[in-house]
Amino acid sequence: MADMEALARKHWLGDAAKWSDDVAARVLKHVVAAGGEMRPRVQQLERQQYLERYVWPHYDRARESPAAALTLLLVANEKQQQGLESSLWTLFSANSARFDQLFDDSVALLLRAIDGTADADAGLVRLAVVQFLIVCFGALEVDVVRAACLRLVGVSVWYHLLESRRERELAQWPQVRRLWRHASRRWTAGKRATAEEAARLCRERDVIARLVWDAADGDSVYVEKVVELLVDLGSQLPTRRFVGVLLDDMQAAELLAPRVSLELARRLRACVAFPVSDVGGQPLAPEAARAAWYRRAAELQLAAYKLGHGGESEEELGSGGESNKELESSGDADELATLWAGSAGLLGSTSEFTAVLQRLSEPALRALAAAVNVRLANPRGQFERALVERLLAARYAHFEPEPMGVYPDEQLLYGRAVTAADAFGRDGALYAGLPLPKLGLQYLSVLDYLQRWFALLRVEMGGAVRTDLDAAVTRMQPCARDDDANAVGFAGWTRMALPISALAVVDVQRARVGEHQPSRVRADLSVDLSGFAESLRAEWAEVRVHDVLVLAQVRADGSVARVRGCTVDARLDAQGSVVEQFDGSADRGFRVALDPEQYARDTTADPDVYAALNVVMRRRAAENNFTPVLETVRALAAAPPELPAWLRPIFLGYGDPAAAVPRLFGAEVNLGDTFVSADHAQASFAQYASVEVAGEFAEGATCVVAYPEDTGGVVRVTASSGDPAWVASDVQAPRRNALAFTPAQVHAIASAQREGLTLVVGPPGTGKTDVAVQLVSALYHAQPGETILLVTHSNQALNQLFAKIVALDIEPRHLLRLGHGEAELDADERFSRAGRIESFLDRRLELLAQVARLAASLDVPGEFGDSCASARFFLVAHVRVRWEAYRRGQQDVFPFERFFEAELGRPLFPPGCDAAAVASGCYAHLERMFDELAAVQPFELLRGSAERSRYLLARQARIVAMTCTHAAMRQEELARAGVRFSTVVVEEAAQMLDIEAFVPLTLAPALKRLVLIGDHNQLPPVVQSPGLRAFARMEQSLFARLVRLGVPYVELDRQARARPEIAALYRFRYRGLGDLQPHVAQGAFAQPNPGFKHAFQFVNVGQQQQGESEPTPHFFQNLAEAEFVVAVFRYMCAQGYDARRVALLAAYNGQRMLLLDVLRRRCPELPMPRVSTVDQFQGQQADYVLLSLVRTRRVGHLRDLRRLTVALSRARLGLYVFGCRALLDSCFELQPVMAELLRNGDALTLVPEGHQSQPVIVDDVDSMAAVL
C-alpha cells in the first residue's frame, strides 16, 4: 500500500501528471498480486483518483496498454459499487468519443480473453469487462452510455439464432427484416463499412452469444456475473427486444443453470419465461401465454408423428434422415407415439417427458430435438445426450413462479438471499452478486414491477425478522432439559419472545374451487407468563388482533430449525374461550391464522412441524407492518392494476419522458387565491413578454391565468373578489392565502392544476410544504366534484402539511386524516374517521338549531329543527319562496334580517353599506348552511359505524391524507370502501420507496393528476440491508427514477432558510438556486453570530490524538472531535446562545452517542441541545449547527453528496463543520464543497469580546479550553 502511495504522489497526484505504460503495468501488478484480496487495492486506487487524474485524461494514449484499460475498468466498477456512479457518468459524458473508444476496447478485450489471446489475466479481464457491462446497462439514461450499449443488443445478435428460428421471427416481424438486411450488409468490409468498422460491428454482433458459450464452461464466479448481465438485459424492453429471442433460442438458462446457484438459475429462467412479447414489448395475458405454449407443444407432437411415420422430405426426419423402419426396429416409434398421441400435458411434466426422452435412441432423440429447433451443439462441439435431454425437456416445461408467501420461514431467514444481502460488501469480494432481482429504470410490465418488489420486500422482512429472532434466542439461552434430554428448555428470558406452552391446529377449512390449499387454517397458541414481571405481562397483553407473531423451533444448541409466521385472530383465556381483554391469569392464549399455502406444503413434507415449534416472538408495532404490506403487493400482483394510459409508459420507463407532463402554453388555469396582490401577479410571470392583470383584485381574490402559446406572448390574469357570500364576513370569515409565492412556486402550483404528471424539486428551504398546501387548496376550489389523496412518508410531515391545509379556506367536513398519527395533529377538531363522524353528528345538531332559530325568526310554526329532512322541506317551502319574493321586489324588507341581526349582535345594514350585496351574501350563506345539512343527512340515516365510515370515505371526504405505509397496509380496505381519487399529491416523494409511492396510485383508477414533490439531491429512502441497497438498488424512489428518466420537472429556486453564504455550500447541487430577497437580508440574517468571526467555517481537527475509532463494526467515533464540538457548544452558551436553537449533528450514530456522553460529563449544568445524526435530522432545521464528520482514515458515506447536502443545509444562521481536512481534500466528489468551506480557513476564528475585538484563532481542543 505504501508503494502505491509513493507511486501516486509521484505520477498523478502532483500538478503535472505524465502518462507512462510502465506505471500502468506496475499498478496492475500491484492489484493482481493481492490475489483474493484485490478489492482493498482497487479501493486505494479509487481514493487516489487514479481514474480521474491519470488514466482517463490520458486514455487516448493509454488505450494501447492492456494494463491501462483493465485498471481503468477496475476503478470504474469500484466507483459504481460505492454508489458514486453519478460522478463516473459526468466524467465519461464530458468526452463521448473517448467513452465510445473505451467501450469498444472493453468488448475487444473481453473477446480476446474468451479466445485466450489477452495479454492480461484472462479471468480478471472477463470479470472486469462483464461487470463494466452490467454497470453500463444499468445506466441507460445517460446518453453516451445508452448509445454504446444498445449497439450490443441490436438485431445483429440474431446472427446467432438457428436459421429456421430466425426466418420464423423475421416472417412474424416484417419491419425487423429491413433492419436485419441493413445490419448484415455491414459485417464485411466494403462500400458500406471500412475494415475497422466491420470488425467493430462483428464484435458487437458476437459478444452476447460468445459470452453464453464461454460461460457454459466457466468458473462459478464468472458464470454468476454473466447470468447477472443476461438477467439485466432481459429485464428492460430496449435490451430484451432481440436478446430475449436469442436467450430463448440458445436456452441460456439451461446451459448455465448447473454452474450457478438454484436461486440464480431460477432468476434467469423467470426472466426468459416472463410473459411479454420480446420484439413487440406488449405484456402477454395468461391466455396468450398458454396458447403460445400449446402451439409449441403441437409442433413437437407433429415432429414426433412425422419421425414415427416418415415425412414428405428427408429434412422433416431431422438431421441424419433416419428412416421409419430404423425407428420402428429400435422401438423408438412407440415412444414417439406416446408423444404425438398422448396428452399435451405430458410435455409440461418435466419428469414424465424426460422419462420418454431417455427411452429414445440417441439418433431419434437428436432428430426430434433438431426438428423442434433445439440446439445439438455449440461452437466448441456436440452436446452430450444428457444435455440434449435437459434442453428438450426444458423447452416445454411450465415455469412455475415462486410462491409468494407473506410470512417468514427458515428458508428465507437463513437462506442465501437474506444472509448474503446482510453481509454484502463485507467479505472483500471483488464483484459480489446476489440471487435477487434489481430495480432499474424500466420494467417489462406492472406485473414485473410488482413481482420484483415483492421479492425484495420479502428479503428485507426476512433480514429484520432474523435479526430480532437471533437476538431473542440468544437472550433465552436454550439448553437441553434435565428431565428430558430430547426436550429444549430455556435458561434466560427476553421481553420479546416466550416459550410456547402448547400449539394445536384447530381449524382447517376446505379449499376453494380451483385451489389446492385450504381456504383458512387456524391454530390455538398458549404461553405461560407466571414467572415474569407484571410489566412484561402487560406488554404481552397489548398484543392485538391482526398483529403478526413469529413462531420458531429452537434447538438446544441455539440453532433455529423451523420458522413460521401467523396473524392473531383472537385472544383466548386459560380455558380457550375468546375474550376481548386478558384477565390477571398468567396463562395467555391466542387464536392465530396460519399461511394456508405453507400449511399445505408442510402437511406433505413434514406434518410434525407445528408440534415442534417452541418459541413465539412478537415485534414492535413500528417494525411489524411487513405482512400487511406484502399482502397488498401480492394481491396487486395477482390482478395487476391498470394505470391510466397517459401514465403507464413513463411509469414503466418508456416513451417520451415529457409526454405526461402538463402543458401550460395556451391553457387557462384557475389558481384560486395564489396571488396576494396585483403586483404579485405581475411579478410572477417575468419570463413572458408581458403580463396583463384585469378585474377586481381585492384581498383574497380568485385568479384565472390565461397562458399564451409561447413565452413571447401575453399572460392574462383575471381577478375576481370571489363569492359574495363573504360579504357577511362576520358570520363566517374566510381564511385566505397570505404568502407571496415566487415565480417558480407559482409555476409548480399552476402545473399541478392541469391533468398529467407534475414533478416539483424542492431544494432545502424553498417552501415545498407551502407549495403543496396551496396547490391542494387551488384544486379543491377549482374542481369541486373531485377528490384528492395526500400522501407523505412520515406522520410528522403529514401532520405539518395537514395543519396548514386546515388553516386555509377549506371546509373541515371535507377533510379526513387516516392513520395512528392523527392523535398528534395540532388542530382544534378531530380529523380521524371516528372524529369526523362525531363532528358531523355534532354539526348536525348545530345546524338544526340554526334552522329552528331561522324558522322562529320568520314566525313559521313547526318542528323544522328536528331532522335534516324537515329542514330540507323548510328550505324549499319557506326560505326560497321568501328570497324569490324579495329578489323580485315583491317584498321590501329583507326577510332574514331578524335572524342575521340576532346571529351577529348588530344591525345587518349599517348606514352606507351596499344593501343588495349584503342581502345576497346572507342568502348565499343560508344556502351553504342547508347544503351542509344535506351532506350530514346520511349520517342521520346510517346507524352502523362501519356504514358511516364507508360513506365518509366514499362520498364526503374530498381531501384524504395518510402516510404511504398506511396506504400500503389498508389498500384493500380503502379500495373496497369505494374510494376513487382524481388527484394524488405525494410529499416527501424522494424519501419513499418506489412501491410506497405506487400503492396509493392504485386507489385512483381514473387518475387525472399525479403530483410528486421532493428532492432527489437529498437522502433517499432508508434501506437497512446493504445488499438490497447497493445490489438491488432498492433505495431508488419513484421520484428519483422519473428524474433519471428525463421527466421535466419544476425546480423551486429561492431559498429562505439559510444565510446566503451558508446556502452557497450546497448551491452547486441545484440549477440556479438563489435566495429569497429581502427575507434573507433582514432580521437575524443581517446580524453576525455573537462570538464567531464567520457565519460558517470548517474546523480542521485532523489526526489529533487517535482520530477515528470503531469499537464495534460500523460504530464510528472520534473523541477529539466530540470534545471540540462540546467545547464550542459550552462557549456558545457562555456567549448567551439558547441551547434549544443549537443542534449537534454527527455523521455516524456512534458519534451521536459519544457526543451525548461528553455533554453529560462536561456540561451537566447546561440545557441539552438537540443531538442527532445527519440522516435522522433530514426534514428539520436549527439556527446553529455544529457538525462532526468523524472519519479520519476513510471518507465513508459522506462521499454520497446527497448526505452531505442534508448535513450542510440544516443550519439557518451558523454552521461549523469539524473534520479532517487532509482526508476530505483527497476526495474527488467533495472538492466543490471543500473549496467553498475553506474560504474562511480551517481554524476556528472566535471574537469573544465582540466583532470589533481582536480575533482568536482556535485550532485544537486545548486552545478552546484556554478560551473557555
Disulfide bonds with the S-S distance in Angstrom:
none
